[in-house]
């Protein structure tokens, strides 16, 4: 499982010109699911995303400007978007190889479990729509982007 996380000032997902998920200050997380992934992997990824320190600590003068707080500590939102292209192999040729991505039916079930778990761990969780043609808008804060693996 891979996640591309971005610290954002705001982010939203539209499907068919309707906003289906939006957050203000927080983390936009694109999630890629692979063949080996399962619910335990999903739990570890959500736990990592929620506790990954990518926000500055403006409360403590000794730590001012340091990335010392996580999305939970700053009361931010979490926008989860399924993104199978994160699993692409790009080391050979000029076309991505998506063979490492989980099959869509299995991925949809696991992504739903991942979202449900995230909602038990954090109050402000929004999502895209699995398999839909989504338009994702965001204002990246920093910019700060990190590729996480579990």
VMD Tcl script that draws the C-alpha trace (Angstrom):
set ca {
  {0.00 0.00 0.00}
  {1.18 3.45 -0.86}
  {-0.15 6.86 0.06}
  {0.77 10.20 -1.40}
  {-0.10 12.73 1.27}
  {-0.23 16.47 0.85}
  {-0.58 19.14 3.49}
  {-3.38 21.36 2.19}
  {-5.12 24.59 3.05}
  {-8.25 23.09 1.47}
  {-9.16 20.24 -0.85}
  {-12.29 18.88 -2.50}
  {-13.48 16.13 -4.83}
  {-16.18 16.59 -7.46}
  {-17.97 13.87 -9.40}
  {-20.35 14.88 -12.20}
  {-19.89 18.52 -11.16}
  {-21.12 17.78 -7.63}
  {-18.85 18.20 -4.62}
  {-18.83 14.88 -2.75}
  {-16.00 15.52 -0.29}
  {-14.26 18.60 1.05}
  {-11.89 19.58 3.84}
  {-10.28 22.75 4.99}
  {-6.80 22.76 6.55}
  {-5.52 19.18 6.72}
  {-4.25 16.25 4.65}
  {-5.22 15.10 1.18}
  {-4.25 11.42 0.88}
  {-4.19 9.48 -2.38}
  {-4.27 5.76 -1.57}
  {-2.88 2.99 -3.81}
  {-3.74 -0.61 -2.99}
  {-1.60 -3.57 -4.02}
  {-2.12 -7.34 -4.22}
  {-0.56 -7.98 -0.82}
  {-2.64 -5.43 1.07}
  {-5.33 -6.29 3.61}
  {-7.23 -4.68 6.46}
  {-4.20 -4.80 8.78}
  {-2.17 -2.94 6.16}
  {-4.98 -0.40 5.79}
  {-5.07 0.18 9.55}
  {-1.30 0.73 9.67}
  {-1.50 3.20 6.79}
  {-4.31 5.23 8.37}
  {-2.49 5.24 11.70}
  {0.66 6.46 9.94}
  {-1.16 9.18 8.01}
  {-2.95 10.46 11.11}
  {0.23 10.57 13.19}
  {2.71 11.70 10.53}
  {4.10 15.04 11.69}
  {3.83 17.48 8.77}
  {2.48 20.57 10.53}
  {4.55 23.24 12.23}
  {4.57 23.63 15.98}
  {3.72 27.28 16.47}
  {2.85 26.80 20.15}
  {6.35 26.10 21.46}
  {8.93 28.83 20.69}
  {11.73 26.26 20.94}
  {10.09 24.23 18.15}
  {8.76 27.13 16.06}
  {8.65 26.21 12.37}
  {9.56 22.56 12.92}
  {7.34 19.82 11.55}
  {6.23 18.61 14.94}
  {2.45 18.11 14.82}
  {0.13 15.70 13.04}
  {-3.29 16.27 11.49}
  {-5.06 15.18 14.66}
  {-3.10 17.62 16.82}
  {-3.96 20.56 14.56}
  {-7.63 19.58 14.21}
  {-7.33 19.21 10.45}
  {-9.41 17.26 7.98}
  {-8.48 14.11 6.09}
  {-9.59 13.65 2.47}
  {-9.05 10.08 1.21}
  {-8.96 9.43 -2.54}
  {-8.47 6.00 -4.10}
  {-5.61 6.18 -6.63}
  {-4.58 2.89 -8.27}
  {-1.98 4.67 -10.43}
  {0.28 4.98 -7.35}
  {0.93 1.26 -7.73}
  {2.25 1.61 -11.29}
  {5.70 0.33 -12.19}
  {7.46 3.06 -14.11}
  {11.03 1.78 -14.20}
  {10.81 0.31 -17.71}
  {9.53 1.70 -20.96}
  {7.26 4.68 -21.54}
  {3.94 3.23 -20.38}
  {2.98 2.55 -16.75}
  {2.47 -1.09 -15.73}
  {-0.49 -1.43 -13.36}
  {0.06 -5.13 -12.65}
  {0.84 -4.47 -8.98}
  {-2.52 -2.78 -8.35}
  {-5.22 -4.75 -6.56}
  {-8.18 -5.90 -8.67}
  {-10.96 -3.27 -8.65}
  {-13.60 -5.34 -6.83}
  {-11.22 -6.31 -4.05}
  {-9.75 -2.80 -3.91}
  {-13.18 -1.23 -3.55}
  {-13.98 -3.45 -0.57}
  {-10.62 -2.75 1.10}
  {-10.84 0.98 0.43}
  {-14.29 1.02 2.07}
  {-12.83 -0.74 5.12}
  {-9.94 1.74 5.18}
  {-12.36 4.69 5.14}
  {-14.54 3.14 7.86}
  {-11.48 2.61 10.05}
  {-10.28 6.18 9.42}
  {-13.66 7.48 10.59}
  {-13.28 5.60 13.88}
  {-9.87 7.23 14.42}
  {-10.52 10.81 13.28}
  {-13.57 13.07 13.35}
  {-13.16 14.96 10.07}
  {-12.84 12.43 7.23}
  {-14.08 12.95 3.67}
  {-13.64 10.77 0.60}
  {-13.79 10.64 -3.13}
  {-15.85 8.01 -4.95}
  {-14.10 4.75 -5.76}
  {-13.75 4.16 -9.50}
  {-15.38 7.44 -10.49}
  {-13.98 10.10 -12.79}
  {-13.07 12.56 -10.05}
  {-11.88 16.12 -10.24}
  {-9.70 16.80 -7.23}
  {-8.92 20.39 -6.31}
  {-6.45 21.39 -3.66}
  {-4.39 24.25 -2.38}
  {-1.15 22.61 -1.33}
  {0.32 24.18 1.80}
  {4.08 24.49 1.57}
  {4.06 22.59 -0.72}
  {4.61 19.50 1.39}
  {4.12 16.08 -0.21}
  {5.23 12.70 1.12}
  {5.03 9.21 -0.35}
  {4.30 6.73 2.43}
  {4.67 2.95 2.28}
  {3.57 0.33 4.79}
}
mol new
graphics top color blue
foreach p $ca { graphics top sphere $p radius 0.5 }
foreach p [lrange $ca 0 end-1] q [lrange $ca 1 end] { graphics top cylinder $p $q radius 0.2 }
display resetview
